Amino acid sequence: MNVFITGGTTGIGKQLALDYAKEGHQVGICGRSSEKYTKDLQAIENIKFYKADVAYFDQLQAALDQFIRENNTLDMFYANAGIGAGKKVKEPKIERDRSLIDVNVNGFINSMEVALKPMMKQNSGTIVTISSLAALFGLPGNAAYSASKAFVRTYSESMSIDLKQFGIQLTCILPGYIKTPLTQKNNHAMPFLMDVDKASELIRNAVKKGKPYYGFPGIFSCICHFASALPKWALHFLLGQIRYR
């Protein structure tokens, strides 16, 4: 397969790129900084880096166009690029939130648009979107992140149905806490923290099975879905117990 992964130089995206390349697939990754295209990625012949910021449509379109020119088709596209809020604080930081939305929502829409063009033309393909279990309710101190991932989740839910007529499979992934540079900045408890290689395995298996929606780790996913169904007063009470370091 020819697989393209946004945000593929770090975290989950990087591990997915390494694992797909190990399976023999041709992998394209993009990121905002070429400095993150580290030697372990450069050493793998079937991984190629394209510098692009998903928040800028033209950059992303140019990167994917080049990947398709070099490989003829686009079989799988991961809309993975995203940023977190870093340390959680109770005081609103609107400028930080605006920057996060630029990447996590506008960048996501840009990713969907560039991926859909070739896939609809060839009447086939797989799109994988990376949401989060944080999409299920508004985490205190993390309003923009939760909202941005809720957008990805709901948008993906609709599109997974709409795209079937074009032969396109869409899988929306909702990870819990994964050991990545992003979560290292968190200043709160991270239950069921999972290694990134295990996360990659679970994601790839869910995509292989054609699941439209997959949250993990299993126990944590069940807890979060149960909590999201609680009366709002009960959910607000529980969320109010979260403490930051």
C-alpha positions as a Python dict, from the first residue, in 0.01 Angstrom:
ca = {
    (1, 'M'): (0, 0, 0),
    (2, 'N'): (86, 366, -32),
    (3, 'V'): (22, 524, 309),
    (4, 'F'): (38, 896, 392),
    (5, 'I'): (45, 1012, 755),
    (6, 'T'): (14, 1373, 871),
    (7, 'G'): (209, 1446, 1188),
    (8, 'G'): (418, 1142, 1111),
    (9, 'T'): (745, 1258, 1266),
    (10, 'T'): (650, 1210, 1631),
    (11, 'G'): (424, 1018, 1868),
    (12, 'I'): (158, 785, 1732),
    (13, 'G'): (213, 903, 1374),
    (14, 'K'): (583, 817, 1385),
    (15, 'Q'): (520, 471, 1528),
    (16, 'L'): (254, 401, 1264),
    (17, 'A'): (498, 508, 992),
    (18, 'L'): (769, 277, 1126),
    (19, 'D'): (529, -16, 1154),
    (20, 'Y'): (375, 26, 808),
    (21, 'A'): (722, 61, 656),
    (22, 'K'): (831, -256, 837),
    (23, 'E'): (540, -437, 670),
    (24, 'G'): (677, -329, 332),
    (25, 'H'): (441, -43, 251),
    (26, 'Q'): (549, 286, 96),
    (27, 'V'): (500, 556, 359),
    (28, 'G'): (485, 933, 324),
    (29, 'I'): (496, 1148, 636),
    (30, 'C'): (461, 1521, 676),
    (31, 'G'): (536, 1762, 956),
    (32, 'R'): (597, 2128, 1024),
    (33, 'S'): (965, 2085, 1108),
    (34, 'S'): (1228, 1892, 916),
    (35, 'E'): (1429, 1876, 1242),
    (36, 'K'): (1186, 1609, 1363),
    (37, 'Y'): (1268, 1394, 1057),
    (38, 'T'): (1519, 1209, 1271),
    (39, 'K'): (1790, 963, 1170),
    (40, 'D'): (1581, 656, 1260),
    (41, 'L'): (1320, 767, 1005),
    (42, 'Q'): (1577, 876, 746),
    (43, 'A'): (1740, 534, 761),
    (44, 'I'): (1428, 359, 632),
    (45, 'E'): (1417, 353, 254),
    (46, 'N'): (1039, 331, 215),
    (47, 'I'): (962, 630, 439),
    (48, 'K'): (979, 973, 279),
    (49, 'F'): (934, 1308, 453),
    (50, 'Y'): (744, 1606, 310),
    (51, 'K'): (758, 1937, 492),
    (52, 'A'): (404, 2070, 537),
    (53, 'D'): (192, 2233, 804),
    (54, 'V'): (-163, 2095, 790),
    (55, 'A'): (-300, 2434, 892),
    (56, 'Y'): (-190, 2563, 548),
    (57, 'F'): (-389, 2392, 275),
    (58, 'D'): (-149, 2468, -11),
    (59, 'Q'): (147, 2314, 173),
    (60, 'L'): (-44, 1996, 250),
    (61, 'Q'): (-183, 1970, -103),
    (62, 'A'): (163, 2008, -254),
    (63, 'A'): (307, 1741, -24),
    (64, 'L'): (36, 1486, -102),
    (65, 'D'): (46, 1563, -476),
    (66, 'Q'): (419, 1489, -477),
    (67, 'F'): (367, 1163, -285),
    (68, 'I'): (101, 1050, -535),
    (69, 'R'): (319, 1147, -835),
    (70, 'E'): (596, 931, -693),
    (71, 'N'): (373, 635, -605),
    (72, 'N'): (77, 658, -849),
    (73, 'T'): (-199, 596, -594),
    (74, 'L'): (-308, 685, -241),
    (75, 'D'): (-436, 376, -62),
    (76, 'M'): (-448, 499, 297),
    (77, 'F'): (-442, 843, 458),
    (78, 'Y'): (-403, 914, 829),
    (79, 'A'): (-539, 1251, 944),
    (80, 'N'): (-323, 1228, 1252),
    (81, 'A'): (-160, 1570, 1300),
    (82, 'G'): (-270, 1747, 1614),
    (83, 'I'): (-144, 1945, 1911),
    (84, 'G'): (-236, 1947, 2277),
    (85, 'A'): (-282, 2226, 2527),
    (86, 'G'): (24, 2130, 2731),
    (87, 'K'): (-7, 2198, 3102),
    (88, 'K'): (-368, 2236, 3210),
    (89, 'V'): (-464, 2560, 3383),
    (90, 'K'): (-800, 2683, 3510),
    (91, 'E'): (-745, 3032, 3370),
    (92, 'P'): (-869, 3050, 3006),
    (93, 'K'): (-598, 3103, 2744),
    (94, 'I'): (-787, 3202, 2431),
    (95, 'E'): (-484, 3269, 2209),
    (96, 'R'): (-351, 2920, 2285),
    (97, 'D'): (-695, 2778, 2209),
    (98, 'R'): (-709, 2960, 1875),
    (99, 'S'): (-374, 2812, 1770),
    (100, 'L'): (-490, 2465, 1874),
    (101, 'I'): (-810, 2496, 1669),
    (102, 'D'): (-608, 2606, 1363),
    (103, 'V'): (-426, 2271, 1367),
    (104, 'N'): (-677, 2028, 1517),
    (105, 'V'): (-988, 2149, 1331),
    (106, 'N'): (-882, 2356, 1029),
    (107, 'G'): (-583, 2129, 968),
    (108, 'F'): (-810, 1827, 997),
    (109, 'I'): (-1052, 1969, 738),
    (110, 'N'): (-758, 2043, 507),
    (111, 'S'): (-643, 1682, 550),
    (112, 'M'): (-986, 1546, 464),
    (113, 'E'): (-1010, 1761, 152),
    (114, 'V'): (-671, 1663, 8),
    (115, 'A'): (-728, 1293, 83),
    (116, 'L'): (-1077, 1280, -64),
    (117, 'K'): (-985, 1421, -405),
    (118, 'P'): (-772, 1128, -525),
    (119, 'M'): (-972, 863, -339),
    (120, 'M'): (-1304, 971, -490),
    (121, 'K'): (-1139, 978, -831),
    (122, 'Q'): (-1008, 621, -795),
    (123, 'N'): (-1323, 505, -611),
    (124, 'S'): (-1125, 341, -331),
    (125, 'G'): (-912, 410, -27),
    (126, 'T'): (-904, 422, 351),
    (127, 'I'): (-903, 733, 568),
    (128, 'V'): (-813, 708, 936),
    (129, 'T'): (-894, 1001, 1163),
    (130, 'I'): (-741, 1042, 1508),
    (131, 'S'): (-981, 1179, 1767),
    (132, 'S'): (-949, 1108, 2142),
    (133, 'L'): (-1147, 975, 2435),
    (134, 'A'): (-1132, 1340, 2546),
    (135, 'A'): (-1390, 1401, 2273),
    (136, 'L'): (-1660, 1238, 2487),
    (137, 'F'): (-1687, 1527, 2734),
    (138, 'G'): (-1528, 1863, 2807),
    (139, 'L'): (-1224, 1804, 3024),
    (140, 'P'): (-1152, 2090, 3267),
    (141, 'G'): (-844, 2288, 3172),
    (142, 'N'): (-860, 2138, 2824),
    (143, 'A'): (-1164, 2297, 2661),
    (144, 'A'): (-1024, 2359, 2312),
    (145, 'Y'): (-860, 2016, 2288),
    (146, 'S'): (-1176, 1831, 2393),
    (147, 'A'): (-1386, 2042, 2158),
    (148, 'S'): (-1148, 1994, 1865),
    (149, 'K'): (-1143, 1616, 1910),
    (150, 'A'): (-1523, 1613, 1945),
    (151, 'F'): (-1536, 1785, 1606),
    (152, 'V'): (-1314, 1515, 1455),
    (153, 'R'): (-1527, 1240, 1610),
    (154, 'T'): (-1865, 1378, 1496),
    (155, 'Y'): (-1741, 1476, 1149),
    (156, 'S'): (-1592, 1130, 1103),
    (157, 'E'): (-1912, 959, 1217),
    (158, 'S'): (-2107, 1133, 942),
    (159, 'M'): (-1841, 1090, 676),
    (160, 'S'): (-1797, 717, 743),
    (161, 'I'): (-2154, 674, 619),
    (162, 'D'): (-2138, 927, 335),
    (163, 'L'): (-1816, 789, 186),
    (164, 'K'): (-1932, 428, 146),
    (165, 'Q'): (-2090, 514, -190),
    (166, 'F'): (-1742, 609, -316),
    (167, 'G'): (-1577, 289, -197),
    (168, 'I'): (-1391, 474, 79),
    (169, 'Q'): (-1357, 327, 429),
    (170, 'L'): (-1326, 569, 720),
    (171, 'T'): (-1210, 462, 1065),
    (172, 'C'): (-1218, 707, 1357),
    (173, 'I'): (-975, 626, 1638),
    (174, 'L'): (-1023, 747, 1996),
    (175, 'P'): (-704, 678, 2194),
    (176, 'G'): (-670, 728, 2566),
    (177, 'Y'): (-337, 830, 2719),
    (178, 'I'): (-40, 719, 2508),
    (179, 'K'): (328, 767, 2598),
    (180, 'T'): (426, 1037, 2348),
    (181, 'P'): (602, 1376, 2362),
    (182, 'L'): (253, 1530, 2368),
    (183, 'T'): (142, 1356, 2688),
    (184, 'Q'): (476, 1416, 2859),
    (185, 'K'): (363, 1777, 2902),
    (186, 'N'): (52, 1676, 3098),
    (187, 'N'): (41, 1784, 3463),
    (188, 'H'): (-240, 1553, 3574),
    (189, 'A'): (-296, 1182, 3629),
    (190, 'M'): (-307, 965, 3314),
    (191, 'P'): (-488, 639, 3390),
    (192, 'F'): (-417, 334, 3173),
    (193, 'L'): (-117, 503, 3009),
    (194, 'M'): (-15, 287, 2711),
    (195, 'D'): (310, 242, 2517),
    (196, 'V'): (303, 386, 2168),
    (197, 'D'): (399, 59, 1994),
    (198, 'K'): (97, -117, 2149),
    (199, 'A'): (-124, 174, 2045),
    (200, 'S'): (-1, 145, 1686),
    (201, 'E'): (-79, -227, 1684),
    (202, 'L'): (-434, -172, 1808),
    (203, 'I'): (-497, 107, 1559),
    (204, 'R'): (-367, -91, 1262),
    (205, 'N'): (-576, -393, 1360),
    (206, 'A'): (-892, -181, 1390),
    (207, 'V'): (-829, -31, 1046),
    (208, 'K'): (-759, -374, 898),
    (209, 'K'): (-1091, -499, 1031),
    (210, 'G'): (-1274, -201, 879),
    (211, 'K'): (-1410, -71, 1209),
    (212, 'P'): (-1577, 270, 1166),
    (213, 'Y'): (-1509, 362, 1531),
    (214, 'Y'): (-1253, 233, 1781),
    (215, 'G'): (-1165, 357, 2130),
    (216, 'F'): (-890, 215, 2350),
    (217, 'P'): (-760, 102, 2598),
    (218, 'G'): (-1073, -109, 2631),
    (219, 'I'): (-1143, -59, 3002),
    (220, 'F'): (-1071, 314, 2990),
    (221, 'S'): (-1287, 352, 2678),
    (222, 'C'): (-1577, 181, 2856),
    (223, 'I'): (-1535, 406, 3161),
    (224, 'C'): (-1529, 722, 2945),
    (225, 'H'): (-1835, 618, 2741),
    (226, 'F'): (-2021, 534, 3063),
    (227, 'A'): (-1925, 870, 3217),
    (228, 'S'): (-2040, 1056, 2905),
    (229, 'A'): (-2388, 902, 2952),
    (230, 'L'): (-2420, 1022, 3314),
    (231, 'P'): (-2650, 1312, 3406),
    (232, 'K'): (-2461, 1637, 3359),
    (233, 'W'): (-2463, 1721, 3730),
    (234, 'A'): (-2294, 1388, 3807),
    (235, 'L'): (-2041, 1423, 3526),
    (236, 'H'): (-1956, 1778, 3634),
    (237, 'F'): (-1904, 1660, 3993),
    (238, 'L'): (-1666, 1385, 3880),
    (239, 'L'): (-1470, 1610, 3645),
    (240, 'G'): (-1443, 1868, 3920),
    (241, 'Q'): (-1230, 1623, 4119),
    (242, 'I'): (-947, 1639, 3863),
    (243, 'R'): (-636, 1800, 4008),
    (244, 'Y'): (-330, 1942, 3828),
    (245, 'R'): (26, 1909, 3948),
}
